[in-house]
Amino acid sequence: MIEYINYQDKLLSVIIRTRFEKDGIEFFTPGDFSQQLAYMKRPKNYAIPPHVHNPVPRKVEFTQEVLFIKCGKVRVDFYDDDNNYLESRILYPGDVILLAHGGHGFVMLEESEIIEAKQGPYAGDDDKTSFKEADIDKVIIKETTDD
């Protein structure tokens, strides 16, 4: 299952649930995203030829990150570009999330392990701006639906 979290005309996030499965390859991100996210399922003995990636100048304006939930239970809160809370989702072991636009915050609902990948180099304090989280009584957890 794939969930696309949109707000107005922006794709905020893509969630690939652990139960997603499809033969071949599928890209979930538009070609112009600075972080590409895809899923591959290949049969035994399928080979990807050895290769090297060529140097290609790229301009990255916004950090996009991918998180893999190794274990635990995590609430992700989505915000618009003006720091207004929108909605939340629960992430479970094996889920993968791409955070593309808008703001986001996390609450560990259980002890959790997360693997993160994002563009570098890390810019330190210039890399992000923190703001006040949503009040707990305003949190809206959207349930996952099987598609």
N, C-alpha and C positions, 0 to 999 in steps of 0.2 A: 504494500500500500504506500502511496505517495501523497503527501499533503503539501499543497502550495498555500502559504499564508500571504495574502495580498492586502494592501491598504491603498485605497484610491488607485493610482496607476502604477504603484511600485510593488515589486515582489520582495517581501521582507525576508521570507525564509522558505526553505524546502526541507521537509522531513521525510526521510526514507525509513519506514518501519522495518524492523528486523525480519518480519515475515514476507517482505517483498521478494519476489522471484520472477525472473523472466529470462528466456534464452537469448543469447546474443549480448549486445551492448545497448545501453540507453543512457543518453545524456539528459540531465535534469535541468541544466542551466542554459540560458541563452549564450550564444557564441561570443557576445561582447562582455560577458562577466569576467572580472579579473581572476576569479577562482572558478574553475570548472569542476563539476561533480558528475560522475557517471557510475553506472553499475555494469558489471560484466559477469556473465555466467557462460562458461565455455566447457565443452566436453573433454573427457580424458584424451590426451595426446594433441589437443589443439595447441598450436605454437604461435607466440608473438615473436616475430623476428627480432634478433638483437638490434638495438638502435641507440643512438645518442641524440639528445635534443640540441638543436642549433641555437646559438645566441640570437635572440630576437628582442630588440628594444621594445619595452612596454612601459606605459605610463599607468600607475596605479594611484588613484585619488583616494579611495576609501578601502579600508581593510574589510575583507570578507573572510569569515572563518568557518571551518568545518569542525564539528565536535562528534566524536564517537563515544557513546555511553557504554563503557566496558562493564560496569555493574552499578547497581543502585537504582534510585528513582529520583528524577530531577524535574522540577517545574521550571519551564522557561516562560518568561513574561515578555510580551512584545509591546513596543512603544513606537509612536510616530516620530518624525524628525523634530518635533517640538516638545519631546519628552512626555507626551500624553499617553497614559496607559491604554492599551487596546484590548488585549485578551491573552490567555495563557494556554499552554499545552503541557501534558505530562510526557516525559521521555523515559523509556525503559531500556534495560540491557539489550545491546545490539542495534538500537536506533542510531541513526546518523542525522545530523541537522546541519544545513548550510545557513548561515546568517548573512544576509546580503545587504539589506538596507534597514533604516530605522534604528531604534534602540532596542536593547534587550537586557534582561537580568535573569538570574538563576537562583533558585532555592533548592537545596538538597533535602529532599523529603526522606531520604535514607542515606546512610553512608554511601558515597558514590565515587567511582573512578571514571575519569573522562580523559580521552585523548583529543588534543586540539591541534589543528593545522591551519595556519594562516600565512599571509604574505609577510615577508621580512624585507629589510631588517626592522626589528622592533624599534619604534621611535620614542620609547619611554613615556614620560608624562604627556608628550605631544600626541601620542597615539590614540588617546580617548579622553572623553569628558564624562565624569560621573554625575549622577543626579539622584534625587530622592525616589525611592521605589514606591510602587502603588500601595495604598492601604490594603491590608489583608481582607477587609470586608468588601472591597471593590473588585477583588480578583474574580475573573470569569474564566473557568477552565472549560475550553471547548473539547468535547469528547471526540475521539477518533472514530471514524466510521469506515467500515470495510467497503472498498470500492472494487 
